[in-house]
């Protein structure tokens, strides 16, 4: 009824829209072909998490881990996110190595702390999310050196045992999600 008075308007009936909760395939054109990956529509719950270290995350760490995991979902490849008290304090992404992303995110957090004249780095007491597994312990150790106390990552590396041992040695809590957010 509203559109009947519009002279040059054409309306088409298309039926219902597709259910956006259904997983879809994402295509990205690259030189010589396409990169095909599933659309990341996954969500995690407490039941999805597997604590793999001796130390359990605290309630505050868990809340921050969930938030950091959500932020990491929306950042491109090799994403590392530092979160403290419900706020993102450092992000590193798009690097060739996870340890470089970890260091960049920590440096950004340190730069902000310096700009705000804070007495300690924003990463002190933070948690870290990684969009894909840590292939080596170096990224995790870098996060611990920056002051992180807990990590969330998918797990699934051939070196998971080494990474878990490094987390235990550093006194970190670490949880595996069993799913990754890594995207191109």
Secondary structure by P-SEA (a helix, b strand, c coil): ccccccccbbbbbbccccccccbbbbbbbcccbbbbbcccccccccccccccccccccaaaaaaaaaaaaaaaacccbbbbbbccccccccccccccaaaaaaaaaaaaaaaaaaacccccccccbbbbbccccccaaaaaaaaaaccccccccccccaaaaaaaaaaaabbbbbbcccccccc
